[in-house]
Amino acid sequence: MHEIPQQTGRVTELIYTYHTIALAAGFILDLIFGDPRWLYHPVCLIGKLISSFEKGIRKVFPKTEKGELAGGLVEVILICVITLLVPAFCFVFFVIFIFRP
């Protein structure tokens, strides 16, 4: 088998230094600029979507253990599909209408 060379000494020091500088710079830039208040964060949007789906799904599925399990499974699948398709559609729209020849 091939052995992975271990980084020692000066190289490791430089790597830690660069990572520390990048982390500090990212933290400071986030404090200065942060997320815009007028723009929802994607995690907040997904949370609102989950909450609204849960209310609807609880009305449809029975209040038994199997009903809640099935409803949870449906909700997970729907949320995953939606959070996959929305960025995909945005990307396709961007490519088609922005980079048209």
VOGU-3710 file (C-alpha; in Angstrom, 3 decimals, decimal comma):
1> mheipqqtgr> 0,000/0,000/0,000  0,974/3,577/-0,499  1,874/5,557/2,539  0,476/9,027/2,971  3,337/11,408/3,698  2,930/13,196/6,993  3,250/16,956/6,978  5,576/18,097/9,671  7,317/21,200/10,764  7,064/24,382/8,756
11> vteliytyht> 4,434/23,145/6,287  1,994/22,243/9,056  2,628/25,570/10,731  1,837/27,432/7,503  -1,346/25,446/6,956  -2,594/26,222/10,470  -1,645/29,871/10,063  -3,527/30,225/6,761  -6,587/28,465/8,150  -6,572/30,651/11,238
21> ialaagfild> -6,290/33,814/9,146  -9,096/32,650/6,831  -11,343/31,816/9,779  -10,706/35,165/11,452  -11,237/37,071/8,195  -14,504/35,226/7,547  -15,718/35,972/11,065  -14,857/39,667/10,811  -16,426/40,008/7,351  -19,586/38,316/8,628
31> lifgdprwly> -19,721/40,771/11,539  -19,308/43,718/9,170  -21,621/42,670/6,350  -23,696/39,755/7,666  -26,771/38,508/5,843  -29,030/41,176/4,365  -32,232/41,660/6,414  -34,367/42,011/3,287  -33,331/38,616/1,936  -34,527/35,431/3,602
41> hpvcligkli> -31,844/32,909/4,389  -32,432/29,582/2,589  -32,495/27,706/5,910  -35,305/29,980/7,139  -37,260/29,391/3,935  -36,859/25,629/4,253  -37,986/25,848/7,896  -41,139/27,737/6,890  -41,777/25,176/4,148  -41,411/22,301/6,626
51> ssfekgirkv> -43,761/24,007/9,079  -46,451/24,626/6,475  -46,183/21,087/5,089  -46,411/19,612/8,563  -49,700/21,398/9,243  -51,180/20,129/5,989  -49,852/16,604/6,340  -51,156/16,262/9,917  -54,660/16,990/8,597  -54,389/14,315/5,894
61> fpktekgela> -52,728/11,393/7,706  -54,306/9,613/10,693  -53,047/10,381/14,177  -51,670/6,889/14,701  -48,046/5,832/14,931  -48,081/4,457/11,378  -49,929/7,528/10,093  -47,385/9,890/11,605  -44,528/7,780/10,267  -46,024/7,793/6,767
71> gglvevilic> -46,696/11,531/6,974  -43,136/12,188/8,104  -41,788/10,114/5,249  -43,934/11,995/2,726  -42,801/15,311/4,173  -39,108/14,390/4,045  -39,414/13,258/0,430  -41,332/16,394/-0,606  -38,891/18,756/1,142  -35,891/16,984/-0,400
81> vitllvpafc> -37,415/17,071/-3,890  -38,395/20,741/-3,616  -35,023/21,834/-2,232  -33,358/19,965/-5,087  -35,617/21,220/-7,880  -35,770/24,927/-6,990  -32,006/25,531/-7,363  -31,960/23,293/-10,441  -34,707/25,340/-12,113  -32,960/28,586/-11,154
91> fvffvififr> -29,711/27,299/-12,647  -31,414/26,194/-15,878  -33,255/29,534/-16,134  -29,993/31,401/-15,566  -28,135/29,367/-18,178  -30,911/29,598/-20,780  -31,799/33,267/-20,449  -28,538/34,857/-19,319  -26,012/32,944/-21,446  -28,043/32,800/-24,649
101> p> -25,993/33,038/-27,817
//
